[in-house]
């Protein structure tokens, strides 16, 4: 149920009377504008923009650099990335970075989960994954009754309420609410690779065809 206590904008703190008013506010004030030639140069980004790591609104290119130095010193600054991995769709600024990255798709994953077959390159990713096996959900959504095991899952879910799409394609500028959706877009649209997923409509057609009796020619 909607409450006054939970009606504040998580970006600027402004209060609203209902969920629809908050969604409209996010789209008008905080949603990332569709960039023009995103990734080629910061001067081509439509300002103000939204940081893809924390959703803070950045008014201009100068403030963007300052924001990254203060809030995300461990993140890559948004620069030109012409080298795209044909496996996952991630972009890099040089071929050497791409070659190094592609090794991660084939190297041994030494940190193995004890509860499922998954394995990871480092202990931090393993520990994050192990939370998925726990029933403890400490991260609750302030706009609905759902709760999540990790903050990242809550942040992804919260964008379904606000309509914010912080993940922009570095090739065409199309924006997405989740990074996995952007990766799938790059693979299928720009790299012309088949989708690893089967659509619900296609799956239903496949199931119907299995239920139909076989026809024989005599």
C-alpha positions in Angstrom: 0.0 0.0 0.0 1.2 3.5 -0.8 2.2 5.6 2.2 3.4 9.1 2.8 6.5 7.7 4.5 7.5 5.8 1.3 6.6 8.5 -1.2 9.9 10.3 -1.4 12.1 10.4 -4.6 15.2 8.4 -3.9 17.3 10.8 -6.1 16.3 14.3 -4.8 14.0 13.6 -1.8 10.9 15.4 -3.2 7.7 14.0 -1.8 4.6 12.8 -3.8 1.1 11.8 -3.0 1.0 8.6 -5.1 3.2 6.2 -7.1 2.1 7.6 -10.5 3.2 11.1 -9.6 6.6 9.7 -8.5 7.0 7.8 -11.7 6.2 10.9 -13.8 8.7 12.9 -11.7 11.5 10.4 -12.4 10.8 10.4 -16.1 10.8 14.2 -16.3 13.6 15.1 -13.9 15.9 12.1 -13.5 15.5 9.7 -16.4 18.5 9.6 -18.7 17.8 11.4 -22.0 18.6 9.3 -25.1 22.2 10.1 -25.9 23.3 11.1 -29.4 26.4 9.1 -30.6 26.9 7.9 -27.0 30.4 6.8 -26.2 32.2 8.8 -29.0 32.7 11.9 -26.9 31.1 13.4 -23.8 30.2 16.5 -25.7 27.6 14.4 -27.7 25.8 13.4 -24.5 22.5 15.2 -23.9 22.9 17.0 -20.5 21.7 16.7 -17.8 22.4 13.0 -17.7 22.1 10.2 -15.2 25.1 8.3 -13.8 24.7 4.6 -14.8 26.3 3.5 -11.5 24.3 5.4 -8.9 21.5 7.2 -10.8 22.7 10.7 -9.6 21.8 13.5 -12.0 24.9 15.1 -13.6 24.3 18.6 -15.1 27.2 18.8 -17.6 30.4 17.1 -18.8 32.6 19.0 -16.4 30.6 17.8 -13.4 30.6 14.3 -14.9 34.4 14.0 -14.4 34.2 15.4 -10.9 31.4 13.0 -10.1 33.3 10.0 -11.2 36.4 11.0 -9.2 34.4 11.5 -6.0 31.8 8.7 -6.2 33.3 6.0 -8.5 37.1 6.0 -8.3 37.1 2.3 -9.1 34.9 2.6 -12.2 35.9 3.3 -15.8 35.3 6.8 -17.0 32.7 6.9 -19.9 35.0 7.2 -22.9 35.0 5.9 -26.5 34.7 2.1 -26.6 35.0 0.8 -30.2 36.1 -2.8 -29.3 33.0 -4.9 -28.5 33.2 -8.5 -27.1 31.4 -10.8 -29.4 30.5 -13.1 -26.5 28.9 -10.8 -24.0 28.7 -7.4 -25.8 30.9 -5.5 -23.3 32.8 -2.6 -24.9 36.5 -1.6 -24.5 38.6 1.4 -25.5 41.4 -0.7 -27.0 42.0 -4.2 -28.6 44.4 -5.1 -25.8 41.7 -4.6 -23.2 39.3 -6.7 -25.3 41.8 -9.6 -25.7 42.4 -9.6 -21.9 38.7 -9.5 -21.2 37.9 -12.4 -23.5 40.2 -14.7 -21.5 37.7 -14.5 -18.7 35.2 -16.4 -20.9 37.6 -19.4 -21.2 39.8 -19.4 -18.1 39.1 -21.8 -15.2 36.7 -20.6 -12.6 38.4 -21.8 -9.4 35.8 -20.6 -6.8 33.0 -23.1 -6.9 29.6 -22.9 -5.2 29.0 -25.8 -2.8 25.2 -25.6 -3.4 25.0 -25.6 -7.2 27.3 -26.2 -10.3 28.2 -22.5 -10.8 31.8 -21.3 -10.4 33.5 -17.9 -10.4 36.8 -16.2 -11.1 37.1 -14.6 -7.6 35.8 -15.1 -4.1 33.9 -11.8 -4.0 31.6 -12.9 -6.9 31.2 -16.3 -5.3 30.1 -14.7 -2.0 27.6 -12.5 -3.8 26.2 -15.5 -5.6 25.9 -17.5 -2.4 23.3 -15.0 -1.2 20.9 -16.3 -3.9 20.7 -19.6 -2.0 19.7 -17.8 1.2 16.0 -17.1 2.1 17.0 -13.9 3.9 15.7 -10.8 2.0 16.8 -7.7 3.9 16.3 -5.2 1.0 12.7 -4.2 0.8 11.1 -2.0 -1.9 9.6 1.2 -0.5 6.9 1.2 -3.2 5.5 -2.3 -3.1 5.7 -5.5 -0.9 8.6 -7.1 -2.6 12.0 -7.8 -0.9 15.3 -8.9 -2.3 18.5 -10.7 -1.1 20.9 -8.0 -2.4 20.8 -4.3 -2.9 21.6 -4.7 -6.7 18.4 -6.7 -7.2 16.4 -4.0 -5.3 17.9 -1.3 -7.5 17.0 -3.2 -10.7 13.5 -3.8 -9.4 13.0 -0.1 -8.3 13.6 1.0 -11.9 10.4 -0.8 -12.9 8.5 1.7 -10.7 10.4 4.8 -12.0 11.0 4.0 -15.6 14.6 5.1 -15.4 16.9 3.4 -18.0 20.5 4.1 -17.1 22.1 1.5 -19.5 22.6 3.0 -22.9 23.9 1.1 -26.0 27.3 2.4 -26.9 26.6 1.8 -30.6 23.1 3.3 -31.2 22.2 5.0 -27.9 19.1 2.9 -27.1 18.6 2.8 -23.3 17.7 -0.1 -21.1 16.6 -0.6 -17.5 19.0 -3.6 -17.0 22.6 -4.2 -18.1 21.7 -7.7 -19.3 19.1 -6.3 -21.6 21.7 -4.0 -23.1 24.1 -7.0 -23.6 21.4 -9.0 -25.3 20.6 -6.0 -27.6 24.3 -5.6 -28.6 24.6 -9.3 -29.3 21.4 -9.7 -31.4 21.1 -6.3 -33.1 24.7 -5.1 -33.7 26.7 -8.4 -33.6 23.9 -10.2 -35.5 24.2 -13.2 -33.2 21.2 -15.5 -32.4 19.4 -14.8 -29.2 20.2 -17.3 -26.4 16.7 -17.0 -25.2 13.4 -18.3 -26.5 10.5 -15.9 -26.5 7.4 -16.8 -24.6 5.3 -16.8 -27.8 7.7 -19.1 -29.6 7.8 -21.4 -26.6 4.0 -21.6 -26.5 3.9 -22.3 -30.3 6.4 -25.1 -29.7 4.4 -26.6 -26.9 1.2 -26.5 -29.0 2.9 -28.3 -31.9 4.0 -31.1 -29.5 0.4 -31.5 -28.3 -1.1 -31.9 -31.8 -1.5 -35.5 -33.0 1.0 -36.5 -35.7 -0.3 -36.7 -39.3 0.9 -39.5 -41.5 0.9 -39.7 -45.3 -0.2 -43.0 -46.9 
